Structures are given as structure tokens and as C-alpha cells.
């Protein structure tokens, strides 16, 4: 029993003064001290880039607010002490009876760790060891140090052709089978990155057949809410966290990791007036909790917030990016997501790659300009536009129909890729959610069905680029005519895109080149006679659709 509870009972019996005198004389346990803490480490061997989870069970927890008044901190080291990581744990129960800490080894070998649970003047330490084996996991997403316009998996060194989609309220599904189905379906379609929000809330006025209902809800509850269905006044208790919701995120991340699906953890969004105050302790507590909970997942990147320049300024972006860089032991890539390409903290060490929302249909020139801005900043990092339109979605700021048709968006993706950049788009919501036939959801929640085929076309683009060493190429549109696009490693490889078919003249370095047509629409490949160096003119494309040419030195 806490001192406060005892005092309340004594006051009911008699004089408050007597109660105070009596309680002062009673030798009871201090209010901020649990009875004990016990420890559990189920795994003593894991693969590198998995994690060991240590659980602290708090007996007779009495912290007023376990998310504020208690902590679990640790240090992970290689057995020889050559590397170390300072790691924070997190409270995983509403009453403070369970805390967890996660250690992710980044290479095979022996590891040791030390942990301390603290609550007021109470402390309880623990130490342990484990082994990490080589499971050939792909690991963290990183920037290629040799070709820094591009991404690699740091565990295997494989290059990552970033092909993303938005599944913003994926965790809003009540049935977690739907979450797993949606991730698995997108994986089969060669999508390898999902944008998912942790705390973003929004109205339903997107012009889409989707609404809150028994199957899915997009009023996220990262914190306990007095009125969770009220968009503008949910009554969040920012000092605590809705543990059930965060545990659902854990399960989603684990399943996505099993498929090497990279998840962009979008902290918040600009469509709701409900946010912790910028730079406040409430906001920092939220960020610390997200990093402590999700940091040991190798398949995430951090996104400071969607449409960030609508509700946060440049100084906040820099300070928050630096804060996450400081907090994250494993230094996952970070980005921000403004509506203007100039509102990016390009020169800062925390900033891992660009991500913005720009809806024009001149994406090729936009991405080339983004590369120029990055070079001017003195740091080369990958360039991505992660919102340039959603299939069948025509808000007032977007290009009119067919500006967001599946075919237009597929072609726009090629425009971006041929500028050496990467992209994220989203499928149609026209099949609906909580509205008949209720088999879709698209960019709002990631679910689709077999009537939704946009990403089949994107998959052909993935097949084309991953058939050669695309990361070694750079934009060289000056080597082609007719306004077509060219990526090249001159003298070795030329990839040319013809948006409207026809023929093209390519200025080649001396040599002999294997040549192949590639249908951007169907994935068909057609071999052509070898080409010699100098100005080589292609035959006409097989039809008037968009085609690519691949020329590789023999």
C-alpha cells in the first residue's frame, strides 16, 4: 500500500492531524519503490540484425506514471569491448508492471549487456550475454558509401531499388490478418517500402469511398484518449502511451521484417490539429518512446512527419532530426516530408535521404533539380519523391484526370527513376473500406485485391533496373535526342527511356554493345543486333507505348 492510500484510509477514521502523525511513525515502503524487479531473457542466440529482448517484471508496481517516473536503460557491448551502444528500454504495460529493452547485434559474435531499472531512489541492475550468428539478414537500410545517390542493405551489401507505396493507416485494421495479407500482397508485387503513420489522424474528406467502421479506423491512438473518435478534441493523455496500439505496431514490423519490407515510421502528419506542442516534453517523450520501442527493428527508417512544413518549421526539423540521431543507437536513416523540395535539411548529418510531396507531372526535371540542390549542399544522398499522386485521386491541387491514372503514375515513376531518383506512390481506394464491396483501401491502409493492377506495371520497372548495375549510372540526357532520357556509365552501360516510343539516337563511347528493347508496359524483352560506338540510331520501338533500351558493353 502506498503512503497516499494509507493516509486516505486513516483520514476516514479520525483526525487528519492524527493520521499524519501516525503515518510518520509507521515504517512503510517509500512511494517510489516497487517490491522487486525480476528479469527474463528468453533468447541466448539470435541472428545478426534480429534482437534480444530482455523483460523486467516489476512486482507491486507503484509508480504514479510508469512512462514518466520509471526507466530502463542499458549498454550493449561486443564481448571484447571494441564496440558499444547505449540503449533505452520502454514501459510495456499501463500499470508499469512490465518493461522491455531490445538489443540488436549488427554482426556475428559474442555480446554482453548491462541494464538498470530506476524508479525514484530504487535501482535494480542486471547483466547478461548472448551470441549473434550470421543469418545473412539484409540488415539496416543505408546509403552506399561508394555510390551515395543510392541505397544498400548494410547487412549484405546488396543494393536496394527503392519502390515504395503509402499504406498510411495500415495499423488501423482491427483484424491483424488483414495487415499481414496487405504486406504480403504488396511484397509479391515487388513493393519493398511502406509509409505508415504512428500518430497521424485525419478527417474523411478525401473524396474516397473509405470511412471508419468495424473493420478499420484511421483515428490512431498512440496515447490514451478520453474521446478517441473525436478528430479535433480526442483528450489525449500525452504523458502515457496506449500499449495495445504500440504492440500491434511491433507485430506489424516483425512480419514486414520477415519479408525485408522497409517501413517508413512516419511520426505524425499535418492533417490533424491534434499534436503535442512543438519541442515540448510531451513531444520529446513520444519520440523517445518510439525510438526505444522500434529502434531494434532493422527494417525501419524515420520520417519526422507528413506535410511537415504545414505545422513545423525548419528549425524544429533540424533540432528534431538531430535529437533522433542522438537517441537512436543504430542510426537508422532519417528524413522529413515537406511539400516543397527546398524545405529539406540537406546539409545536416542526420538527414539520410530526401522525401517530399510534389505532385507536378514534370518529375524528371524536378528530380534533376533535387540532385543539383543536394550537390550544392555539399552532401550526396539518395533523392526520393514519396508523394507525387495517388491512383484515381483528384484533389483540387492534383492534375485533372487522367493525371492520376494508373498508367500516368507508372510513367511518372519512370520519369523519376531515369533521373537517378526513387519514388513512392499509392494504389486506388475505389474498392472501398467499410463500404461495399469493401475489398480495397489502397493508399489509405495498404489493402488491395486482384482488380488493382497498378503495381504490376511498377514491377516491370523494378525488373528492368535490377537487371543491371543501375547504381553505377548517372543521368546523361545529353547523350540522347528527341527529349528522351538516359542513364549511363559511359563506355559500359546505357539505359534509355522513350516515353512515347519512336526511335532514338544515342551517343556511345567506342566499343561494341549488346542491345535489348524492354517494354515498360508489359515487361517484354526483345534482343536487337549489336551496336557500335559513336552515334547509334535505334530502330523504331515496336509500338507507340513507352519503351526502354538497354545497351551493355560486350
N, C-alpha and C positions, 0 to 999 in steps of 0.2 A: 504494500500500500504506500502511495506517495505521501509526502508531508502535507500537501494540499488537501488530499482526500481525508486524512486523519483530522486535520483542522476543521474541515466542514462537518464531520460527524460530531466532534466534540462541541462545536458551537451549537448544534441542535440540542445537546444535552444540558448545557448550562451557559455560564457567562463566557463571552469571548475572551475576556482577560484571563479567566481561569484556564481556558483552553490553550491560550498562548503560553502560559506558564507551564502547563502540563506537557505540551508538545516539546518545549525546550528541554525538558528533563528526560524525555523518552528517547532512548538510543535507537533511532531508526535509520535505515539506509538513506543516503543523500538522494535527492530527487533525480539527479542526472547520473544515475549509476544502475545499469542492469544487474541482474543476479549473476550472470556469467555469459560468456560467449564460447561456443564450440565451433569447430572447423570441419569442413569436408572438402576433399579433393578427389572426385571420382576417377579422374584420368591421370595416369602417371606416364603416358606416352601418347603423343599426338603428332600429326604430320606438320611440317613447317607450313605456316600461314593458316593453320587452324588455331584454336586457342584452348588453353586450360582454364577452366572456371573453378574458382575456389569460393565456397559458400561459407559465410559467417552466420550462424544461427544465434540470435540474441535471446537469451532467456529472461522472462519477465521484463520485456522492454517498457521503458517509461519515459522515453524522450518525448517532449512536448510535440515537436515536429521532427521526425527522424530524417527528413530531407534537408533540414537546416541544422539540427542540433547534434547530429552524429556524423561520423565519416569513416571511410575505409580507404586507406592509402597503402601503396606497396611499391616495391622496387624489384624489377626483374633484371637478372644478370646472366650472362653466359657463365658456365662453370669456372672458366679461367679468369673471369672478371674483365675481359677485354671490351665488352660492350654492356651497357646498362640502359634501362628505360624506367622512368618514374611514371607510375600508373595509378589512376584513381578508380575506386570502386563506386558502387551505387546502391541505394536502398531499393529493394525489390519487393516490398510489402507495404501496405498502407499503415500498418501498426508498428513498423520498424523492427519486426522480428527476423527479417531476412535481408542480408546484404551480400553482394557478389562482387568479385573482381575478376577480370579476364586478362590473361597473358597470351599474346600472340608471338610465338617464335618465328623469326624471319629466315632462319637457316637451320639445317640439321645440327644436332649436338646436344650437349647436356646443359641444363639451365637450373638456376636456383632463384628463390624469391623470398622476400620478407614482407610481412603485412602487419599493420597496426589498426585495430578498431579503436576509435576515440569517441567519448561522449562525456563532455564536461571534464572533470578530473579523472575519469575512469579510462584506463587503457588496457588493451589485451593484444599481445603480439602473437605472431605465428610465422613459421618458416617452413619451406618445403622445396622439393626438387622435382624435375621431370625431364624426360628425354623427348627430343624432336627428331622425327625421321623424315627422310626425303620421299614425299608422296607425289612429287612432280606437279604440285599445285601451281597454278599460274601466279598467284600472289596478288600484290598490290598493283593497281594501275599507276604507271609512272610516265615521265617524259623521257624519250630516247636521248641519252646524252650525246650521241653522235649525230642524230638527225632530229633536232629538237622541235621541229614542226609537228612531230608525230608521237604517238603513244606506244608504250611497250608494257607487257606484263613483267614485273620485276622478278617474279619467281622463276620464269623460264626464259626470259629474254625475247619471247615471241612478240611480234608487232600486233597492235590492236587496231583493226579498221572499225572505227567508232561509228556505229549505225544505231541511232537511238530513237526512242519514242517517249511520249508523255503518257504516263498512267497515273495521273496526279493523285486521285483519291483511291488508289489500289487497296489501301488498308481499310477503306470504308466498307468493304464486303464483310457481312456478318458470317457467312459460310467461308471458312478458310480453304475449302476445296476449290472454290472459285478463284481465289488468289493464286493458288498453285497451278490450276488449269491455265489461267491467263498468262502467267510467266512462262509455262512450258510451251504454250502455243506460240508466243512471240519468239521464244528461243528457236523453235522449229522454223520460223520464218526468217531466221538469221539476224534478228534484232538482238543486240548484245548490251544495251543500256536502257534503263528506265528512269525517268524523272518522277519521283514520288515525294509528296509533301508530308512533313511531320505535323505541322500545326496550322497549315493553311485552311481557312474557311472562306466560303463564298456564297453569294446568292445563287439563284437558279436561272437567272435571266441571260442564258447563253443562246437561246433560240434552239435548244437541243431537246429531244424527247427523253429527258432524264430528270428524275426527281427523287427526293428522299422517300424511302419506303421500307418495307420489311426486309428486303434483300441487301440494300446498300444505302449508305448515308455519308454525305460529304461534309458534315459538321464535325470535324475532328475534335477530339477531347484529350489533348496531351496533358491537360490539367483537370482536376475535378471541377465540375461545373454545376452551379445551382440550377441553371436553365440551359441545358446542352443544346436544345433545339432553337434557341434564340440566337440569331446570327450576330446582332449588334450588342446584346447585353447578356452573354451566357453566364455571367457571375463566376468567372474562373478564380480559383484559389491558386495564384501563381507560386505560392510557397511550397506546393505539393505536386505530385505527379500521379496521373491515372495509370497505375501499374498494369492493369489488364491491357490497356491500349498499347503500352510500350512492349509488353510481352508478345503481343501479336506482331509487332514490328520485328522483334527478334526472330520469330518463326518464319516470317516472310524473307528476311535477309539470309537465314540459313538455307532455305530452299533455293533462293536465287543464286547463292554461292555455289551450290551443288551443280549448277548449270553454267558457271562462270558468267553469270549475268551481273553486270555492273549496275549498281543502284546509286543514282544521284540523290542524296539525302537533302531535300530542299527544306530548310528550317521553317520558313514562313512564306507569306505571299501578301501582295498589296491589295487584294480584293476585299479584305475584311477590315473594318475599323478596330478590330479587337487584337491588340498586340501588347506585350509587355512594353513599358516605356523604354525608349531607345537608350542604351547604355546603363540601364538600371540594374540593380542587384537581381531583380526578378528575371530580366533577360539573360544576365550572365549565369544565373543558376540553371536556367533552361539549356543554355549552350554547354555548360559543364556537364550536365546530366546526359545530354545527347552524346557528347564525346566519350564520357566514361562508359556509357552503355554500348555504343555502336563501334567504338574505335578499334576493337579487336576483330571486327569483320574485315577481311581483306578485300571485299568486293564493293566498297563504297567510295564515293567522293563527296565532298561537302559543297553545298550551294547555300550562300548566305540568305537568299530569299528571291522569290519570283517577282518580276517587275519592281526590282529593288529601288530604283530611283523615284518611284511614286511615293515612298513612305520612309526612306532613309537617305542620308546624304553621303557625299564622297568621303568625308572624314570618318563617319561611322563605319563605312565599308572597310576602310583601311584598318581602323582600330580593331574591328571585329575579326577581320581576316587574320591579323597578327595574333589576336587572342586565341583563335582556334589553332593556329600554328604552334603556339606555345603550349596549349593544353594537350594536343594530340601526340601521344608518344611515337606513333608510327608515321606521322606526317603524310596522311592521305592528301591527294590533290584537292585543292580548293578552287572555287570560282564564285563569281557573283552573276546576277542575271538581270541587268537593267534593260531598258527599252531603247537605249542609244549605244552605239558601239564606242562612242567617246567616253562613256561613263564607266570605264574599266580601269582598275588599279594595276595597269600593265607592268609598271616598273618594279613593283614590290615583290619581295621574296616569297610571300605567302601565296601569291597568285599563280596557280598552276596551269590554267588554260582559259581562253575566253569562253563566255556563254552569254548570249543576249537574245533579245526578241526583236527581230526586224523582218517585216512582212513584205517588203518590196519584191518584185519579180525581176530584179536586176542583181541577183545574188552573186553572180560570178564576179562582177566588178566590186561589189561590196566586200567580198572575202579578200580580193586582192588589196583593197584599201585597208582592210583589217590587218593584213600582213605588213603593209607599209607602216601603219601606226605602231605595230609591235616592234619592227626593226628600229623605228625612231626612239622607242622606249629603251632600247639597249638590251632587251632580253628576247630570245626566241623561244616561244612556247606554242603549243597547238592552238589553232583557231577554229572555233565552232560557233554556229548559229543554232541555238537549241529551240527556237520557236520562229518559224517563218510561215506558218499556216497549218490548218487542220482540215482534213478531208471533209468536204461538204459543209464547211463552217464559214459563214459570210457575215461577220460583224461589220459595222459601218466603216472600220478602218482598213478592212482587208480588200484585196482586189475582188471585183464582182465576178460572178460565175462566168466562165469556168475556172476562175483564178485559184480556187482551192479544190479542184477536182483531183482525183487520184492520179490521173495522167500528168496534170500540170505540176503537182507536187513531186512526182517521181522525176520529171525532167529538171525541176529546180534542184533536187538533190544532186543530180549530175553536174549542174552548174557550180554547185558548192565544191564537190569533190574535185572537179577539174581545176579549181583554184588552189588546190592543196589543203582544203579545209574539210571540216566534218559537220554533221547535221543531226538534228532531232526533229521528227515530225510526229503527227498523230493520226490515227485512224478515225473514220466516221463514227458518230454516235447515233446514226439514223436508225439503227436496230433497237435502240432504246434501253433504258434501265428503269425498272419498276413501272414500265409502260409497255403494253403488248407490242411486239412479240417477246420483248424482254430477253433477248439473247445477245445483246451488244452492250456497248458502253464506251468503246473506243478510247479516245484520249482522256476522257474524264476518269476512267477507272481501269483501263487496260484490258477489259474483256472484249472478245470478238467471236465471230462464228465463221462458218465456211462461205458465207456470202461476201465477206470482207476480204478483198484480194489485193489491196494496195501494196502491201509489203512483199508480195510475190515479185513485183517489179523492182522493189528496192533490193531484194535478194539477188537479182541478176547483176545489179551494180556491185554488190559485195563480191560475187563470184568473179567479176571482171578484175577488180582491183587486187584481190587476193591471189590472182593467178600470176602476178609478177611482183617484183620488189618495189611497190609503189612509194614506199617511204624514202627511196633514194632519188625520186624525181622532184622537180620544181616546175612551177608554171612557166611556160615558154610559148605564149600565144603568138609571139613574133615569128615563130617558125612555120606557121600555117597561114593560109589565106581564107577569104570568104567569111571572116568573123567566127570561124571555128575555134575550138580550144585545144591546147596541147600541154601535156605534162611530159617532161623529158629528163633523162640523164643523157645528155648529148653524146652521141657515138655509141651508146649502149642500148637505149630504150626510148621509145616514143609512144605515148598514148594520146590519141587524138579523138575528140568527140565532135560529131556532126549533128547538131540539134535537129536539122531538117533534111538529113540525107544529102544527096548530091555527091560531088566529088571534092577532093581537097588536094592541094599541093603542099608537100612537107619538105622543108629544107633539112636534109640529112647530112651528118658528118660522113666522110669517106668510109666505105665498108659495104658489107652485104647484110641484109636484114630479112629475117622471116617475117611474113605479113599475114594478118588474120583480121577478117571482119568479125565484129561482135554486135549482135542485136541487143540494144539496150532495153527493148520492149519484151523480147522473148527469151533472151539468153542464147540464141542460136550462134554458132561459130562457123565461119566459112574461111578455109585456107585460100590464100592468094599466091601468085608467083612471087619469088623473092624480089626485093627492091635493092637497087644500088644507091650509092651516095650521091649527093648533090640534090637538085630539085626533082623530087619524085612526085608524079601525079597519080593519084589513085583512080581506079575505075569508079564508075558511079555506084553508089550504095544500092543494095538490092531493092529497096523501096523508099518511099518518102518519109518513113518514120525516122526516129533518131538512131544512129549507129555510132559505134566506136571502131577505131583501128588500133591494132597493137603491132608495133614494129620492134623486133628484138634482134640485136646483133648476133650473127651466126658465128 
